[in-house]
Amino acid sequence: QVHVVETGGGLVQAGGSLRLDCAASIPTFVTSAMGWFRQTPGREREFVAAINWSGQNTYYADFVKGRFTISRDNAKNMVSLQMSRLEPEDTGVYSCNADGITNYNTTLAYLPGNYWGQGTQVTVSS
């Protein structure tokens, strides 16, 4: 049975940092690309970051470049999102996606796979 579970959300002041972790019990984890998405108030879910199976290639939405870093540990079936210089606009529910495709085409950095976590709330106060 597949489980995708995010941890690490919480409340932080603007300018602060948080790290989100995603544990994914999919059998193909070591060959799967992984991604993070978020849904902020009043907006549809949007892409945040993705990483290929080896961790060698990473992809970011423009609004997080230079502030967020995605990484993975294939020995632990885990993907992490280190978020720094957080802004109130980063407030939302962050979800992990498993088994997607990175660099899908010239306009889509990450095509989501079928497995989603339940999401974790990140709140940034001003």
C-alpha positions, 0 to 999 in steps of 0.5 A: 500500500502506498503512503505519502506523508508530509511533516514539518509544517507550522507557524513561522515569522516572515524571514524565518525558515522551515523544513518540510519532509515527505516520506513516500512508501512507493516501491519505485521511489529510487527511480521516481521523480518527486515534487512539492506543490502548494495551495495558497488562499484564493489560488489553485494548487501550484508547482513549487519544486521537483527533483529527479530520481538521482537528485542531480536535477532540480526544478523550481517555480520562479517565486521560490528560486533562491529561497527554497531547496529540494533534496532527497535521501533515497536510502530513507525514501524521503524528499525534503523542502528547505524553505528560507526567507519565508514571506506571508505570501508563502502561507498555504498547504504544501503537498508532496507528489510522488512518481512524477516526471521532471523536465516533461516539456519546455513549459512543464518542469514537472508532471505530477504522478498519481500519489499525493500526500495529505498536505501540511500547513505552513503559516507565515506571519508578518 
